[in-house]
């Protein structure tokens, strides 16, 4: 196998002497494409192009694999030079070839350095890639995207950069050696496109950005907790703000119940703030950082979804949940049912915790046969509570009250009812009826505190019928 990878640079005249020597000694010369200005550097050499592979490939990933496959195949028959526009280090097919064989490299002028020079930008933390890979661009501070050879590619780049930086953000549109300042939304509104077209967008003032991502949120918390930052934020610990996460989660759930999308967006941000806050605090302590936390949850999702990413099978929602629970137990090293029961957080709302504990214990077989049999236990517990109250035994009443509530949760659980949601709905219903009841009483010139039980029942039934 003899393959030499050659970077043709950006324009005619960029070819290096070592590249010329390699081309002269080659049995075959293959060019990635003829649709670039640097292809002119192969004048005088007999080169075949792989333009036809571009047409046959479904996507950019397939294209690179097909290009590499063709070059490696040719390399088995003699000395082959594979020539790419720009630099070898920027070409994905070249990276595949280098991973599969020991190839010589004659580097050329890179797209990125040329674009940065044309745009008058400084190098730094810049993410660079082809327009055909634009969808893979996620979080970044600055970006250079090249190969914007038609309006479709320009539109893809515009959508990605609008999401990351905002459509009103300024960028440099480069064509050949010239650059002009435009807004992101104008990327697909240019008159002409060719292989030399590119966009460069640099990091702006952090406080004036139009779009922010989770990395920016973490950075904001770092600024607030840095020396000279916010005294309150600097004083907090994970312990001092632990309740905030619960409160924000409840506010998010409330927004979801109201169907208020604007509030859902706001409260989702508040929940993410709590995650970022804890990640920054723990990073300061050298325990973990935000990337560690995100890596952990992604790996957890991969492991627990073995019916998607592994060998397990799941035909429906129930089987999928079963796979999840099995993998969770393995992950938590739980070999007994009591370990699963004891793992339920003790600071959960009591009703929610009771339902989860009952469900986990039930997997061992220790459960009622049906909601009806569970209801029999409920009546038994109610009777015992009434007897304790008649005896005026406060301790026994306390114990029996807990048993009544736990029995009620088990009864509802087996009936397929989410107890937390059911109780919340009942409280909401009572509150609305109480409001309607008192308004009726006031409208008739009466004071609710002066009514007897029969009168209160009368107004309550009227309110119930009205609501």
C-alpha positions in Angstrom: 0.0 0.0 0.0 1.5 3.3 -1.1 -0.6 6.5 -0.6 0.5 10.1 -0.4 -2.0 12.7 0.7 -1.5 16.1 -0.8 -3.1 19.4 0.2 -3.5 21.6 -2.9 -4.0 24.7 -0.9 -6.6 27.4 -1.8 -5.5 28.8 -5.2 -3.1 28.3 -8.0 0.5 28.6 -6.8 -0.1 27.1 -3.4 1.5 23.7 -4.3 4.7 22.9 -2.3 7.9 21.5 -3.8 7.5 18.3 -1.9 4.0 17.9 -3.3 5.3 18.4 -6.8 8.0 15.7 -6.3 5.4 13.3 -5.0 3.1 13.9 -8.0 6.0 13.4 -10.4 6.8 10.0 -8.9 3.2 8.8 -8.6 1.7 5.9 -10.7 -1.7 7.5 -10.3 -3.0 10.9 -9.3 -6.5 11.2 -7.8 -8.1 14.6 -7.1 -11.0 14.9 -4.6 -12.8 17.4 -6.9 -12.2 19.5 -10.0 -14.6 22.2 -8.6 -12.0 24.2 -6.7 -9.5 26.9 -7.6 -6.6 24.9 -6.3 -7.3 22.1 -8.8 -5.3 24.3 -11.3 -2.2 23.2 -9.4 -2.5 19.8 -11.1 -2.1 21.3 -14.6 0.6 19.3 -16.4 -0.3 16.1 -14.4 -2.6 13.4 -15.5 -5.2 13.4 -12.7 -8.6 11.8 -12.5 -11.2 13.3 -10.2 -13.8 11.7 -7.9 -16.6 14.1 -8.8 -18.8 11.2 -9.7 -18.6 9.9 -6.1 -20.1 13.1 -4.9 -23.2 12.4 -7.0 -23.5 8.8 -5.8 -23.2 9.4 -2.1 -26.3 9.9 0.1 -24.7 12.2 2.7 -21.4 13.7 3.7 -20.4 10.8 6.0 -21.0 8.3 3.2 -19.1 10.5 0.7 -16.0 10.5 2.9 -16.1 6.8 3.4 -16.6 6.3 -0.4 -13.7 8.6 -1.2 -11.4 6.9 1.2 -12.4 3.5 -0.1 -11.6 4.5 -3.7 -8.2 5.9 -2.7 -7.2 2.8 -0.6 -8.3 0.5 -3.4 -6.1 2.4 -5.9 -3.2 2.4 -3.4 -3.0 -1.4 -3.6 -2.0 -1.3 -7.2 0.8 1.3 -7.1 2.0 4.7 -5.8 -1.1 6.9 -5.5 -1.3 10.6 -4.7 -4.7 11.8 -3.4 -5.1 15.5 -3.7 -7.5 17.6 -1.7 -8.3 21.3 -1.8 -7.1 23.1 1.3 -5.2 21.1 3.9 -5.0 17.4 4.4 -5.6 17.9 8.2 -9.0 19.4 7.4 -10.2 16.6 5.1 -12.4 13.9 6.6 -11.6 11.3 3.9 -7.9 11.8 4.6 -8.5 11.2 8.3 -10.1 7.9 7.4 -7.2 6.9 5.1 -4.7 7.8 7.8 -6.6 5.6 10.3 -6.3 2.6 8.0 -2.8 2.9 6.5 0.5 4.7 7.0 0.4 7.4 4.3 2.8 10.2 3.5 1.5 13.7 3.9 2.3 16.9 1.9 0.4 19.5 3.7 -1.1 22.6 2.0 -2.6 26.0 2.9 -5.7 25.4 5.0 -9.2 26.7 4.3 -9.3 28.0 7.8 -6.1 30.1 7.8 -7.1 31.5 4.4 -10.6 32.4 5.5 -9.4 34.0 8.8 -6.9 36.1 6.9 -9.5 37.2 4.4 -12.0 38.0 7.2 -9.4 39.8 9.3 -10.0 37.4 12.2 -7.6 36.2 14.8 -7.1 32.5 15.4 -8.2 31.1 18.7 -10.9 28.8 20.0 -12.5 28.4 16.5 -14.5 25.4 15.4 -14.1 24.8 11.6 -15.8 22.4 9.3 -17.4 21.9 5.9 -20.8 23.2 5.1 -21.8 19.6 4.5 -21.1 18.9 8.1 -22.8 22.0 9.5 -25.6 20.1 11.2 -23.0 18.5 13.4 -22.0 21.9 14.8 -23.2 22.3 18.4 -21.8 24.7 21.0 -18.8 26.9 20.0 -17.4 30.3 20.6 -16.4 31.1 17.0 -16.8 29.2 13.8 -15.5 29.0 10.2 -17.6 27.0 7.7 -16.3 26.5 4.2 -17.5 24.6 1.1 -20.6 26.8 0.8 -20.9 26.0 -2.9 -24.6 26.5 -3.5 -27.7 28.1 -2.0 -28.8 24.9 -0.3 -25.5 24.6 1.6 -25.8 28.3 2.5 -29.3 27.8 3.8 -28.1 24.9 6.0 -25.3 27.0 7.4 -27.7 29.9 8.1 -30.0 27.7 10.1 -27.2 26.3 12.2 -25.5 29.6 12.9 -28.9 31.3 13.6 -29.5 28.7 16.3 -26.1 29.2 17.9 -25.5 32.9 17.4 -28.8 34.5 16.4 -29.8 35.5 12.9 -29.0 39.2 13.5 -25.4 38.5 14.5 -22.7 39.7 12.0 -20.4 37.4 10.2 -17.9 37.6 7.4 -18.9 36.1 4.0 -15.7 35.1 2.1 -15.5 34.3 -1.6 -12.1 33.8 -3.0 -9.8 36.4 -1.4 -12.6 38.9 -0.7 -14.7 39.2 2.4 -17.7 41.3 3.3 -19.6 41.8 6.5 -23.2 40.5 6.5 -25.8 39.3 9.0 -26.3 35.6 9.5 -29.8 35.7 7.9 -28.2 37.0 4.7 -25.9 34.0 4.2 -28.3 32.3 1.7 -29.1 35.6 0.0 -25.8 36.1 -1.9 -25.7 36.3 -5.7 -23.1 33.7 -6.3 -21.7 30.6 -4.6 -18.7 28.4 -5.4 -16.3 26.1 -3.6 -14.3 29.1 -2.3 -17.3 30.5 -0.4 -17.1 30.4 3.4 -18.5 32.1 6.5 -16.5 33.2 9.6 -18.1 34.3 12.8 -16.1 35.3 15.8 -16.8 35.4 19.5 -18.5 38.7 20.5 -19.1 40.4 23.8 -20.4 37.7 26.1 -23.0 40.0 27.7 -24.3 41.1 24.3 -24.8 37.7 22.7 -28.2 37.0 21.1 -28.1 33.3 21.8 -26.7 31.3 24.8 -26.3 27.6 25.4 -25.6 25.5 28.5 -21.9 26.1 28.3 -22.6 29.8 28.5 -24.9 29.3 31.5 -22.1 27.5 33.3 -19.7 30.3 32.3 -22.2 32.9 33.7 -22.2 31.1 37.1 -18.4 31.0 37.1 -18.4 34.8 36.6 -20.9 35.3 39.4 -18.9 33.1 41.8 -15.5 34.6 40.8 -13.7 37.1 43.0 -15.5 40.4 42.5 -18.7 38.5 41.5 -22.0 38.5 43.2 -21.7 38.2 47.0 -24.8 36.1 47.4 -23.8 33.6 44.6 -20.3 33.4 46.1 -21.7 32.5 49.5 -23.9 29.6 48.4 -23.1 25.9 48.8 -24.9 22.8 47.4 -26.5 22.4 50.8 -27.8 26.0 51.0 -29.5 25.9 47.6 -30.7 22.3 47.6 -34.3 23.4 48.2 -34.2 25.7 45.2 -34.0 22.7 42.8 -37.2 21.3 44.4 -39.0 24.6 44.2 -38.0 25.2 40.5 -39.1 21.7 39.6 -42.5 22.3 41.1 -42.8 25.6 39.3 -42.0 23.8 36.0 -44.6 21.1 36.7 -47.1 23.9 37.5 -46.4 25.6 34.2 -46.8 22.3 32.4 -50.2 21.7 34.1 -51.3 25.2 33.0 -50.2 24.5 29.4 -48.3 27.8 29.5 -45.4 27.3 27.0 -43.8 30.6 27.7 -43.7 29.8 31.4 -42.5 26.2 30.6 -39.6 27.7 28.7 -38.8 30.1 31.6 -39.0 27.4 34.3 -37.0 25.0 32.2 -34.2 27.6 32.2 -34.5 27.9 36.0 -34.2 24.2 36.4 -31.1 24.2 34.2 -29.7 27.1 36.3 -29.8 24.9 39.4 -27.9 22.1 37.5 -25.3 24.6 36.4 -25.0 26.1 39.9 -24.2 22.7 41.5 -21.8 21.8 38.7 -19.8 25.0 39.2 -19.7 24.6 43.0 -18.5 21.0 42.7 -16.0 22.0 40.0 -14.5 24.6 42.4 -14.2 21.8 45.0 -12.5 19.5 42.4 -15.2 16.9 42.6 -16.8 17.1 39.1 -17.7 19.6 36.4 -20.7 20.1 34.1 -19.2 17.9 31.4 -18.7 15.1 33.9 -22.4 15.4 34.8 -23.6 15.4 31.2 -21.3 12.5 30.3 -22.7 10.5 33.2 -26.4 11.0 32.1 -25.7 10.2 28.5 -23.8 7.1 29.4 -26.7 6.1 31.7 -29.2 6.6 28.9 -27.2 4.4 26.6 -26.8 1.7 29.2 -30.4 1.7 30.3 -31.8 1.8 26.8 -30.2 -1.6 25.8 -33.3 -2.3 23.8 -32.2 0.5 21.5 -28.4 0.5 21.7 -27.8 -3.1 22.9 -29.1 -6.6 22.5 -32.3 -6.5 24.5 -35.7 -6.3 22.9 -38.9 -4.4 23.7 -42.1 -4.6 21.7 -44.0 -2.0 23.7 -43.9 0.6 26.5 -44.2 -2.0 29.2 -41.3 -4.1 28.0 -39.2 -1.0 27.5 -39.8 0.0 31.1 -38.9 -3.5 32.2 -35.6 -3.3 30.4 -34.9 0.1 32.0 -35.7 -1.2 35.5 -33.5 -4.3 35.0 -30.5 -2.2 33.8 -31.1 0.3 36.6 -30.8 -2.5 39.2 -27.6 -3.7 37.5 -26.2 -0.2 37.4 -27.0 0.4 41.1 -25.6 -3.0 42.1 -29.0 -3.9 43.6 -29.4 -7.7 44.2 -32.3 -7.6 46.6 -35.8 -6.0 46.5 -35.2 -4.2 49.9 -32.2 -2.4 48.4 -34.5 -1.0 45.7 -37.1 0.0 48.3 -34.5 1.7 50.5 -33.1 3.6 47.5 -36.3 5.7 47.2 -35.3 9.2 48.3 -36.6 10.0 51.8 -37.2 13.7 51.0 -39.7 12.9 48.3 -43.3 14.1 49.0 -44.8 11.5 51.2 -47.6 10.5 48.8 -45.2 10.1 45.9 -42.7 8.2 48.1 -45.4 5.9 49.3 -46.5 5.0 45.8 -42.9 4.3 44.7 -42.1 2.2 47.7 -45.3 0.2 47.3 -44.6 -0.4 43.6 -41.0 -1.5 44.2 -42.0 -3.8 47.0 -44.8 -5.2 44.9 -42.2 -6.5 42.4 -41.1 -9.1 45.0 -44.6 -10.5 45.0 -45.5 -8.8 48.3 -48.5 -7.0 47.2 -52.3 -7.1 47.1 -54.0 -9.3 44.5 -56.2 -6.4 43.3 -57.4 -2.9 44.1 -60.4 -4.5 45.7 -58.3 -6.5 48.2 -56.3 -3.4 48.9 -59.5 -1.5 49.6 -60.4 -4.2 52.3 -57.1 -3.3 54.0 -57.9 0.4 53.8 -61.2 -0.1 55.6 -59.4 -2.2 58.3 -56.9 0.6 58.9 -59.7 3.2 59.0 -61.5 1.2 61.7 -58.3 0.9 63.7 -57.8 4.7 63.4 -61.3 5.4 64.6 -60.8 3.1 67.6 -57.6 4.9 68.5 -59.4 8.3 68.3 -62.2 7.0 70.5 -59.5 6.0 73.1 -58.0 9.5 72.7 -54.6 7.7 72.2 -52.6 10.3 70.2 -49.6 8.1 69.5 -51.8 5.3 68.2 -53.9 7.7 66.2 -50.7 9.0 64.6 -49.6 5.5 63.7 -53.0 4.5 62.4 -53.4 7.7 60.3 -50.1 6.8 58.5 -51.4 3.3 57.9 -54.7 4.7 56.5 -52.8 7.0 54.1 -50.4 4.3 53.0 -53.3 1.8 52.5 -55.1 4.4 50.4 -52.0 5.0 48.3 -51.7 1.2 47.7 -55.4 1.0 46.7 -55.1 3.8 44.2 -51.7 2.5 42.9 -53.2 -0.9 42.0 -56.2 0.9 40.4 -53.7 2.6 38.0 -54.0 6.0 39.6 -51.1 8.4 40.1 -51.7 9.3 43.8 -49.7 12.5 43.7 -51.7 13.8 40.7 -55.0 12.5 42.1 -54.5 14.2 45.4 -53.4 17.4 43.8 -56.5 17.4 41.5 -58.7 16.8 44.5 -57.2 19.7 46.4 -57.6 21.9 43.4 -61.3 20.8 43.1 -61.9 21.5 46.7 -60.3 24.9 46.5 -62.4 26.0 43.6 -65.6 24.7 45.2 -64.8 26.4 48.5 -64.2 29.7 46.6 -67.6 29.3 44.8 -69.3 28.3 48.1 -68.1 31.4 50.0 -68.9 33.7 47.1 -72.5 32.4 47.2 -72.8 33.0 50.9 -71.4 36.5 50.6 -73.7 37.3 47.6 -76.6 36.6 49.9 -75.3 38.9 52.6 -74.3 36.2 55.0 -71.1 35.4 57.0 -69.7 31.9 56.5 -68.5 31.8 60.1 -72.1 32.2 61.4 -73.7 29.3 59.5 -74.5 26.0 61.0 -73.6 22.6 59.5 -76.9 22.2 57.6 -76.6 25.7 56.0 -73.0 25.0 55.1 -74.0 21.7 53.4 -76.7 23.6 51.5 -74.3 26.2 50.0 -71.7 23.5 49.4 -74.1 21.4 47.3 -75.0 24.6 45.3 -71.4 25.3 44.7 -70.7 21.7 43.8 -73.5 21.7 41.2 -72.3 25.0 39.8 -68.7 23.7 39.3 
